[in-house]
Amino acid sequence: MSLVTVLGNTNSGYGAIYEYLIGREDTVDPLKNLEFRLLSDPGGINDLYSVYNNYSLQNFNFKLKNLIEIANLYSKKGTLLNERANLSFIKDYTKYWEEYLNKIKGLKYKHQYIYDEIRKNKLKIISKKIINRFSYRNILLKDYWTGVTKREFEKHTYDFLKKILSNNDNEKIVILKQCGNFWDPIESTKLIGEPNIILVSRNPLDQFAELKKEKGMYSSKEFVDWFIHLKKMESVYDHIDERILKLKFEDFILDHENIKNKICKHLRIDHTLKSHYDIEGSKKNIGQFKSILSIEEINLIKNSLNITN
């Protein structure tokens, strides 16, 4: 399976590159435009995988519980009040998930961990004292899991993800959006094999303008601090890898032909193949800060982030 994931930080414009790619006849998105949150969201598969860096039985069970909770959310349809990254439309998804879960759990054992006990409310604490008083302690024990080895976890996870992300036409390239972590692209996508990765950034002025308009971020000073912090975190990881292509949203729009060819060369696909992507719809998102931000906000961001144009 040839796989590409398009990653961006918040409101980075990565969707334009995704729309171009998925608009081609040689690509497919098995998730039908959904962001694949199950891998890298808090409580997701990568969180459980991180346990192997400092393994303990308690930590494995705590993270496993979190994964089960988030997976249950992502298998349900959204409502007016609750958004969901619903994966239930994938054929046999529930079966694949249950099989995967049973494989990574490992061996079952009974125990009583303090980290569970401190979460109990007063009624449960009183009940526990009564039970202990009459020597029925064994009924307080819960079922826990040992987990499997790191290598087994990697194999089972890869097999599971391959099943739900594959498509019926093996000649088509699978395109996913936000399947991984923008600030740690190689490690965060390790469990899906070795995908090609496109990292998309954007003019901070337009990024803040959209965050202010769509997400309610009102403080330009807060945005600057947030942006600088994220750049520091980005620099922690090594983005120099042949599988990674770094792009700017504005370049993709304003120098479309050249950047499009650059993408095609990186992915080794035909640059002459047309896409249904409408570039005109994206052009309106360039320079929108001029009508949304005040002069003071613009100057603060430009001066703080050394933006000259």
N, C-alpha and C positions, 0 to 999 in steps of 0.2 A: 504494500500500500504506500503510494507516494503522497506525503502529507505536508501541508503548509499551514502555519498558524500566523495570523496577523495580530500583533500586539501593540497596544498604546496605553499611555496613562490616561487619566480622566479627560474626556473631551479633546482628544489629541487629533481627531480627524482620521483615525485609522479606518473608519468605515468606508471612506472613499476608495482606498486601495482594495479593501475586501469586495466592494461592489464591482469594481473593475474586474477582479479575478473571477468572481462567481458569475459574472455576465458573459463569460466565454463558454464555448461549447465543449472545451476539453477539461472542464472542472465541475465539481459537484460539492455541495455542502449537505452531508447527511443529517445535520442538526437543523436545517431549514431556517437559517438566519439567527438562531439562538447563540448567545455567548456560552461557551462551555465552562460553567462555573464549578462543576463538581471536582475538578482537578486541583485548582489553586485557591478557591475561596477558603476563608477561615473555617476550620473543621472539615476540610475536604481531604481528598486522597493524599495530597502532598504533605498535609499536616500529620497524618498517620505515618507516612513514610519517614518523616523527620525523627520519629521515635528511635529509629535504628542508629542515629548519631549518638544517642545517650539512652540506651535501652533500659527499661525497667518494666516489670509486670504492671505496676500501677499506672504508669504513663501510657502503656499500650492500651489498657482497658479504658482509660479516660478518653483518649483520642479516638478509639474505636466507637465509643458511645456517641461522640460528637459527629463522626462520619455517618453513622446510621441515622442520626437525627436530620442532618442536612440532606442526605440522600432521600429520605422520606419526603422532605419538602420539595425536592427537585423531581419527584415522580408524580406530583400533583399539578392539576391545571390551576392557572391563576384566576383570581377574581378581581372585582372592582377595587377591593381594599387590599388585596395581597398579590404581589407579583410573584411569579414562580418561573424558574428555569425548567419548565416541564419537559421531561424526557420520555414520558410514557408513550408518545407516538412512535418511538423506535420499536420495530418488530422484535418481540421476545425480550424487551428490555428488562422486565421484572424477573424473568427466568435467568437471564445473564447475571443480573445483580445478585440474586440469591445464591447462585452458584459461586460467584466471586467471593461473596461474604463468607460463605461456609469454608472456602479454601484458605482464606487468610486468617481466620480466627485461631487456628491451631487447636491445642488441646484444652478441654474444659476442666476447671477445678473450682472448689468452693473455698471461700475466704471471707474475711471481714476487714476492710481497709479503713483506716482512720479518715482518709480524704473523703470517703462516702459518709462517714458518721458525722463529720462536722457540718454537713449540709442538712442534717435532719432538723425539723422544727421541734418545738417544745413537747408536743404531744408524742412524737416518735421517741424523743429522748426519755420521757417518762415510761413509755411502753417498754423500752429497752431495759431500763432499770428493774422493772417488774419481772421481765423475762429472766434477767440475770439472777434475780433474787430466788427464783424457783428452779434455777439450773436447767433452763431450756435454751441454752446458748446456741445450740446447733441450728435452731430455726432462724437465727439472725444471719447465718451464712448465705452468701449470694453466689451465683454462678459467674465466673470470670474466665478469661481466655489467655493462653500463653502467647498467641501469635505464632507465625511461622518464621523461618529464617529470612534474612534480608534478601538473599538471592531468590528464594521462593516467592516472597512478596513481589519482587520486581517482575518475575515471570507471570504470576497470576494477574497482576495489574495490567501488564502489557497485553495479555491475552483478552482480558475483559474489555479494555479500551479498543482493541482492534476489532472486536465483535460489534461494538456499538457505533464505531466510527467508520466502519467499512462501507462499501457501496457495491451494487451489483455489477458495475462496469469498472473493472480493474484498470482499464486504460485511462480513466479519468483521474485527475489529481484532486484529492480531498482538501478543501479549503475550510479552515476553522477560524473563528475570531475569538480572541481573548482566551485561547487555550494555552495557559501558561502565565508567567509573571514577567512584566515588562522590565523589571529591575534585576531579574535573575533568569534570563531567558533559557540558558542551556540547562541548568539544574532543574528548573521548574517544568521542563518538557521532557525530562529524561525518561519518564515512565511510558511515554508514547513512542519511544524509539529515538530516531534522529531526524526530526522534521526540519524542513527549511523554515526559517523564521524571518519575518519582516517587522522591524521596529519602527513605529511612526511617531514623530514628535511634531510640535506645532508652535507657531509664533505665540509667546506667552500672553501678548496683549489680547489676541483673539480667544485664547484659551480662557483667560479670566473673564472676558466679556460673556462667553457662553456659560461659564460656571455661575456668573452673576445672574444671567438671564434665566437659566434652566434649573440651577441647583441652589440658588439663594445665597451664594457666597458674596457677601457685600463689602468686605474689607480688603482693599488692595494691599495694605501692609501685611495682612494675614496671608494673602495669596503669595506675596513675594517670599515670606518666610517659609511657607509650604513648598514653593517651587525650588528654593535653594536647598532645602533639606532633601527633597527627592533627587536633585542632581547629585548631592553628596552620596546618597545611597546607591544611585546608579553607578557611580564611579568605583564602588566597592567591587563590582563584578567585572569580569573580563569579557567585553563585548567583541573582542577581536576573534572571530571564528568564521570559517568559510561558509557556515550555514546561515549566518546572520547578515541581513541587508538592512542598513539604517537609512530611513528616508524622512524628508520633511513634507508635511501635507501641502504646503504652499508650492514647493517645487513640483510635486506631482500634478498640481493643477496648472500652474503657470508655464511649466516646461514639460508639458504632458508627454509629448512624443519621445523625448530623450529619456525621461524617467520610466516611462512605460517599457521602452526597449531595455533599460537597465534591469527592470524587474524580470522581464522575459529571459534575459541572459542568465540572471541569477537562478531562475527556476528551470532553465533549459526547456523553454516552451516557445512556440512559434510566435514571433512578434508581429506577424502580418495578420494573425487571426483577430477578427473583430470582436468587440464586447458590446453588450447592451447598456453598459454604464453610461449615464448622462452627465458629462462633465459640467454642463451649464448649471446643474442643480447645486454643484459644490462651489462654484465660483462666488456665489453670493455670501459664502461663509468666510471669505478672505477680506480682511479690513473692516469687519462688522464692528470692531471695537470703537471706530470713529463715531458711530451713532449711539453707542451704548455707554461708553466710559466718559467721565469728565476729563478736562484738561489736567487737573491735579492727579487723577488716577493714572492717566497715561504717562505723565512725567515721572511719577514715583516708580512705576514699573520699569520704564526705560532707563532711568538713572540707576536703579538698584540692580538691574540685570544686564546693564551695559548694552542695551539695544540701540543701535545707531540709526536704523532706518524706520 
